[in-house]
Amino acid sequence: MPSSSDTADREFVVTRAYDAPRALVYQMWTDPKHIVQWWGPAGFSNTVEVMDVRPGGIWRHVMHGPDGRNFPNESVYVEVVKDERLVYDHASEPHFRATATFADEAGKTRVTLRMVFRSADSRDRVVKAVNAIEGANQTLARLADHLATVST
């Protein structure tokens, strides 16, 4: 993966700390019964068709927008390091590589989601067309809400 200075014009990064153990936060990202509860911006729901969390495995799901539109997504896992990192290539449009890291931080878990697009133009289109940075922040906020409902 190129260094962030090489990709700064075609990426964005969002981060959030959770008051939950790292293993639990990681599980929320890798268990279909949990990810359907929080993935996507406010108002979205999900149907997971397949979630094979291993290098080369497929994650295929449909995000259902609050306006009734469906957004099919397919990703291929590139790297899976339990409780530490998930790297996947978003195979459907728009194409990007996502890296989610899970780090212990003062008794909490910090999740950092980095999305690197093929070009600056592609990144800018997604940011403007679907307000992607705000959507990513809403997604991470929904994870916090879901974690609050899960017993540790």
Beta strands, then each sheet from edge to edge (+ up, - down):
strand 1: 11-18
strand 2: 45-51
strand 3: 58-64
strand 4: 70-81
strand 5: 85-90
strand 6: 96-105
strand 7: 108-117
sheet 1: 1+ 7- 6+ 5- 4+ 3- 2+
end
